[in-house]
């Protein structure tokens, strides 16, 4: 239940705004913003977000990540991305004074929609059916953007403003191993006493984030040429070895505090693609495979994780030793750090209280996949909690065809919770 008449008024206002909330999300979905490195299509959608924030009366900062001085020399910068026409958008309310600052961050880019024939609903139409909104980004992560904007709109209609400094960042380039958009916001000075990462799954507080990323293994024959089948057989042995490494990796991850019951990871190492052969298909002096792996929470760099992979492969008699092959490993894209926020952190307890007031339910605390949230924890130097809607696997899940979000059991509860978090964390007064 709400604690004050103003909280009740905001929640009632959001109930009345239900059609507008759905319509705003639909408008976001109708502006494709696929991430396809080195570029992306976020620009038109970001223009729409920027205009919505201006209508709220916020100070709006529109900037490309490379506009931030020195960012390309930062240890976390991922090179090889093109940000022309792909700006970050930050809406800032400096606050009335006397409250705590909060940074809320969501990402506007979405995964590739893939073949249209796999979709029952047009991925760019924002169609509504059986109480769900369909489209690429419906839960990952345009619901996050819609929820924050509509929560702020409800406060405005109730004549309220936060007392603490509130910054909302809609960032580019989170998918496809990105992260430079988030890094640019942090280095531009958007910090606070706490952060809320408006991207997640299942309306739960996400506290323990997995680390890791993608790597490539290149194998080559030593000595005389042999049939392509020999190279493929060797790569098959590597795949089996990596599967065993992944199984052990999951067991090891679960020994770290905060990760004991981590259900976000189904496999610790996953091969995505194997390539060998030439145009004629009879010889393959070399082959390679692409895979991803989770890092242990105490592995601080990509080199640590790759070193653990090498030790495992070298010790496997089917891969290491004198097998007539040599291999090398390299990281592909960004190494994502693991990160944890204690459940006792004030922002976590604030979120839990707001969720209970909005839904009547206790907030489940959980762990999460790799994401940008650790950048907020590590370089923002403040506790951050992840909170979002949707699911990772199954019908309507993020990254899959017919991605969807349920209006009443997910989206509306999400908006209401975020509105109460803003009010309770930042404080509020009359506009």
C-alpha positions in Angstrom: 0.0 0.0 0.0 1.2 3.6 -0.6 2.6 5.4 2.4 1.3 8.9 1.7 -1.7 10.5 -0.1 0.8 11.8 -2.7 1.9 8.2 -3.4 -1.7 7.1 -3.7 -2.4 10.0 -6.1 0.6 9.1 -8.3 -0.5 5.5 -8.5 -4.1 6.4 -9.3 -2.8 8.8 -12.0 -0.8 5.9 -13.5 -3.9 3.7 -13.6 -5.7 6.5 -15.6 -2.6 6.8 -17.9 -2.7 3.1 -18.9 -3.6 3.7 -22.5 -0.9 6.4 -22.8 1.7 4.2 -21.3 0.9 1.4 -23.8 0.9 4.0 -26.7 4.2 5.4 -25.7 5.8 2.0 -25.6 4.3 1.3 -29.0 5.8 4.5 -30.4 9.2 3.4 -29.2 8.8 0.0 -30.8 7.8 1.5 -34.1 11.2 3.2 -34.3 13.7 0.4 -35.1 16.9 0.8 -33.2 18.9 -2.4 -34.1 22.5 -2.7 -33.0 24.6 -4.1 -35.8 28.3 -3.3 -35.1 30.1 -1.3 -36.0 27.0 0.8 -36.4 23.4 1.0 -35.2 20.0 2.5 -35.9 19.3 4.2 -32.6 19.2 7.8 -33.9 15.5 8.3 -34.7 14.3 6.6 -31.6 16.6 8.7 -29.5 15.2 11.8 -31.1 11.8 10.7 -29.9 13.0 10.0 -26.4 14.8 13.4 -26.2 11.6 15.2 -27.2 9.6 13.3 -24.6 12.1 14.4 -21.9 11.9 18.0 -23.0 8.1 17.9 -22.7 8.7 16.9 -19.1 10.7 20.0 -18.5 14.0 18.2 -18.0 17.4 19.5 -19.1 18.2 17.3 -22.1 21.8 16.4 -23.0 22.3 14.7 -26.4 25.8 13.5 -27.1 27.6 10.8 -29.0 29.9 8.6 -26.8 33.0 9.9 -28.6 32.1 13.4 -27.6 33.4 12.7 -24.1 37.0 13.8 -23.9 39.5 11.0 -23.3 36.9 8.2 -23.5 38.7 6.3 -26.2 41.8 6.0 -23.9 39.7 4.5 -21.1 40.5 1.0 -20.0 36.8 0.0 -20.6 36.5 1.5 -24.0 35.6 -1.0 -26.8 37.2 0.1 -30.1 35.8 -0.4 -33.5 32.3 1.1 -33.0 30.9 3.9 -35.1 28.7 6.4 -33.2 27.8 8.8 -35.9 24.1 9.5 -35.6 23.9 7.3 -32.5 23.6 9.7 -29.5 23.0 9.1 -25.9 20.2 11.0 -24.4 20.1 12.1 -20.7 17.3 14.0 -19.1 18.2 15.8 -15.9 16.1 17.3 -13.1 18.5 19.1 -10.8 16.0 18.7 -8.0 14.4 21.0 -5.5 17.1 20.4 -3.0 17.4 18.4 0.2 17.1 14.9 -1.4 19.4 12.1 -2.6 20.6 11.8 -6.2 19.6 8.9 -8.4 20.8 7.8 -11.8 18.4 5.6 -13.8 19.8 4.0 -16.9 18.2 2.1 -19.8 19.3 1.2 -23.3 17.5 2.1 -26.5 19.3 -0.3 -28.8 17.8 -3.7 -29.5 19.0 -7.1 -30.8 18.5 -7.9 -34.5 15.0 -8.9 -35.3 16.1 -11.7 -37.6 14.0 -13.3 -40.4 10.5 -11.8 -40.6 9.0 -15.2 -41.2 9.9 -16.2 -37.7 7.6 -13.6 -36.2 3.9 -13.9 -35.9 3.7 -10.2 -35.1 5.5 -7.5 -37.1 8.6 -6.8 -34.9 8.3 -3.0 -35.6 4.5 -2.5 -35.2 4.0 -2.6 -31.5 0.9 -4.8 -31.9 -1.3 -5.5 -28.9 -2.9 -8.9 -28.5 -4.3 -10.7 -25.4 -3.0 -8.1 -23.1 0.6 -8.1 -24.4 2.6 -5.6 -26.5 4.7 -7.3 -29.1 7.9 -6.1 -30.8 11.7 -6.2 -30.8 12.7 -4.4 -27.6 9.3 -4.9 -25.9 11.0 -6.0 -22.8 14.7 -5.5 -23.6 14.8 -2.6 -23.0 12.2 -0.2 -24.4 9.9 -1.1 -21.5 12.6 0.4 -19.3 12.6 3.7 -21.2 8.8 3.8 -21.3 8.5 3.0 -17.6 10.8 5.9 -16.5 9.3 8.5 -18.8 5.7 7.6 -17.8 6.6 7.6 -14.1 8.0 11.1 -14.4 5.0 12.2 -16.4 2.7 11.0 -13.6 4.7 13.0 -11.0 4.5 16.1 -13.3 0.7 15.7 -13.6 0.4 15.5 -9.8 2.4 18.7 -9.4 5.5 17.0 -7.9 9.2 17.1 -8.5 12.1 15.2 -6.9 14.2 16.9 -4.3 17.3 15.1 -5.1 19.1 15.3 -8.5 17.6 12.8 -10.9 19.2 11.8 -14.1 17.7 9.4 -16.6 20.0 8.1 -19.4 18.8 6.4 -22.5 22.0 4.9 -23.9 23.1 3.4 -27.2 25.2 0.3 -27.9 24.4 -2.1 -25.0 23.6 -5.1 -27.2 26.2 -7.0 -29.2 28.8 -6.8 -26.5 28.6 -3.0 -26.3 28.8 -0.8 -23.2 30.4 2.4 -24.5 27.1 4.3 -24.2 26.9 3.6 -20.5 30.6 4.3 -20.0 30.2 7.7 -21.8 27.3 8.7 -19.4 29.4 7.9 -16.3 32.5 9.7 -17.6 30.4 12.7 -18.6 29.6 13.2 -14.9 26.2 11.6 -14.4 26.8 10.1 -11.0 24.6 9.9 -7.9 24.2 8.4 -4.5 22.7 5.3 -6.1 21.8 3.8 -9.4 18.9 1.9 -10.9 19.6 -0.1 -14.0 16.2 -0.3 -15.7 17.0 -3.5 -17.6 16.4 -6.9 -16.2 14.1 -9.9 -16.0 11.0 -11.0 -14.0 10.4 -7.9 -11.9 13.0 -8.8 -9.4 15.9 -7.0 -7.8 19.1 -8.2 -9.6 22.1 -8.0 -7.4 24.7 -10.4 -8.7 25.8 -10.0 -12.3 27.8 -12.6 -14.2 30.9 -11.6 -16.0 32.6 -12.9 -19.1 32.1 -12.5 -22.9 32.9 -13.9 -26.3 36.2 -15.5 -27.4 37.6 -17.1 -30.6 39.8 -20.2 -30.8 41.9 -20.5 -33.9 43.4 -24.0 -34.5 46.0 -24.9 -37.2 47.5 -28.1 -38.4 51.2 -28.6 -37.7 53.3 -30.4 -40.4 51.8 -31.9 -43.5 48.4 -31.1 -44.8 45.7 -33.5 -43.8 42.0 -33.8 -44.7 39.5 -31.2 -43.6 37.9 -34.0 -41.5 40.9 -34.1 -39.3 40.6 -30.4 -38.4 36.9 -30.8 -37.8 37.6 -33.8 -35.5 40.1 -31.7 -33.6 37.6 -28.8 -33.2 35.0 -31.4 -32.1 37.3 -32.4 -29.3 37.8 -28.8 -28.4 34.0 -28.3 -28.2 33.6 -31.3 -25.8 36.5 -30.0 -23.7 34.9 -26.5 -23.5 31.6 -28.1 -22.5 33.4 -29.8 -19.6 35.1 -26.5 -18.7 31.7 -24.8 -18.6 30.2 -27.4 -16.3 33.1 -26.9 -13.9 32.9 -23.1 -14.3 29.2 -23.1 -13.1 30.1 -25.2 -10.1 32.9 -22.7 -9.3 30.7 -19.6 -9.8 28.2 -21.0 -7.3 30.8 -21.0 -4.5 31.1 -17.2 -4.5 29.0 -15.1 -2.1 25.8 -13.8 -3.9 26.1 -16.4 -6.6 25.2 -19.6 -4.6 21.8 -20.0 -6.2 22.5 -18.2 -9.5 20.0 -19.4 -12.0 20.9 -16.9 -14.8 23.5 -19.2 -16.2 22.5 -22.5 -17.9 25.9 -23.2 -19.3 29.3 -21.9 -18.2 30.8 -22.0 -21.7 28.8 -22.2 -25.0 30.2 -22.7 -28.5 28.3 -20.6 -31.1 29.9 -21.4 -34.4 32.6 -23.8 -35.8 34.3 -23.1 -39.2 36.8 -25.2 -41.2 37.4 -26.1 -44.8 38.0 -24.2 -48.1 36.2 -23.6 -51.3 36.7 -27.2 -52.5 36.0 -28.7 -49.1 38.9 -31.2 -49.1 41.6 -29.4 -47.2 41.5 -27.4 -44.0 44.9 -26.4 -42.6 43.1 -24.2 -40.1 39.8 -23.8 -38.4 38.2 -21.7 -35.7 35.3 -21.5 -33.4 33.5 -18.7 -31.6 32.2 -19.2 -28.1 31.3 -17.3 -25.0 32.3 -18.0 -21.4 31.4 -16.8 -17.9 34.2 -15.3 -15.8 34.6 -16.1 -12.2 33.7 -13.2 -9.9 37.4 -12.9 -8.9 38.7 -12.8 -12.5 39.4 -9.1 -13.0 40.4 -9.1 -16.6 39.9 -11.0 -19.9 43.4 -12.4 -19.6 42.5 -14.2 -16.4 39.6 -16.0 -18.0 41.6 -16.9 -21.1 44.4 -18.2 -19.0 42.0 -20.5 -17.1 40.7 -21.7 -20.5 44.2 -22.5 -21.7 45.1 -24.4 -18.6 42.0 -26.6 -19.0 42.6 -27.2 -22.7 46.3 -27.9 -22.3 45.5 -30.5 -19.6 42.9 -32.3 -21.8 44.7 -35.1 -23.6 42.3 -34.9 -26.5 43.3 -31.3 -27.1 46.7 -30.5 -25.6 50.0 -32.2 -26.0 51.3 -33.5 -29.4 48.0 -33.8 -31.3 49.4 -32.4 -34.6 47.5 -29.1 -33.9 48.2 -25.8 -32.2 45.7 -23.3 -31.1 45.5 -19.7 -29.9 42.7 -17.8 -28.0 41.6 -14.2 -28.3 38.9 -12.1 -26.7 36.2 -10.9 -29.2 34.5 -7.7 -28.1 34.1 -6.5 -24.5 35.0 -8.3 -21.3 32.2 -7.8 -18.9 33.0 -7.7 -15.3 31.1 -9.6 -12.6 29.5 -7.4 -10.0 27.5 -7.6 -6.8 25.4 -5.2 -4.8 24.6 -6.2 -1.2 20.9 -6.8 -0.4 21.4 -4.5 2.6 22.2 -1.5 0.3 19.7 1.3 0.8 18.7 1.5 -2.8 17.9 -2.2 -2.8 15.7 -1.8 0.3 14.1 1.3 -1.3 13.2 -0.8 -4.4 11.9 -3.6 -2.3 9.6 -1.3 -0.4 8.4 0.5 -3.5 7.6 -2.9 -5.2 5.6 -4.1 -2.2 3.7 -0.9 -2.1 2.9 -1.1 -5.8 2.1 -4.8 -6.0 1.4 -6.1 -2.6 4.1 -8.7 -3.1 7.6 -9.2 -1.7 10.4 -8.4 -4.2 12.4 -11.5 -5.2 16.2 -10.9 -5.2 18.1 -12.7 -7.9 21.2 -12.8 -10.1 21.5 -11.8 -13.7 23.2 -12.3 -17.0 26.2 -10.2 -18.1 25.2 -6.5 -18.6 26.3 -2.9 -18.3 25.3 -2.7 -14.6 28.8 -3.5 -13.4 30.1 -0.4 -15.1 27.7 1.6 -12.9 28.9 -0.2 -9.8 32.6 0.0 -10.7 33.0 3.4 -12.2 30.0 5.2 -10.8 31.2 4.3 -7.4 27.7 3.9 -6.0 25.5 0.9 -5.4 23.2 -0.1 -8.3 20.4 -2.5 -8.5 18.9 -3.9 -11.7 15.1 -4.1 -12.2 13.2 -5.0 -15.4 10.5 -7.0 -17.0 10.3 -10.0 -19.3 12.2 -13.3 -19.4 15.3 -14.8 -21.0 13.9 -18.0 -22.4 10.5 -19.2 -23.6 7.7 -17.6 -25.6 7.9 -13.8 -25.9 11.4 -13.7 -24.3 14.1 -11.1 -24.9 16.1 -11.6 -28.1 13.6 -14.1 -29.5 10.9 -13.7 -32.2 7.6 -12.3 -30.9 9.3 -10.6 -27.9 6.5 -9.3 -25.7 5.6 -7.6 -22.4 2.4 -8.2 -20.5 0.6 -4.9 -19.9 -1.0 -5.4 -16.5 1.1 -8.0 -14.8 4.5 -6.5 -15.9 4.5 -3.1 -17.6 2.0 -1.3 -15.2 3.6 -2.7 -12.1 7.0 -1.7 -13.4 6.0 1.9 -14.0 4.3 2.2 -10.6 7.3 0.7 -8.8 9.7 3.1 -10.5 7.5 6.1 -9.7 7.6 5.2 -6.0 11.4 4.5 -6.1 11.9 8.1 -7.4 9.6 9.6 -4.8 11.1 7.7 -1.8 14.8 7.9 -2.8 15.0 11.4 -4.0 12.2 12.9 -1.9 9.7 15.2 -3.5 8.0 18.5 -3.2 5.6 20.7 -5.1 6.7 21.7 -8.6 
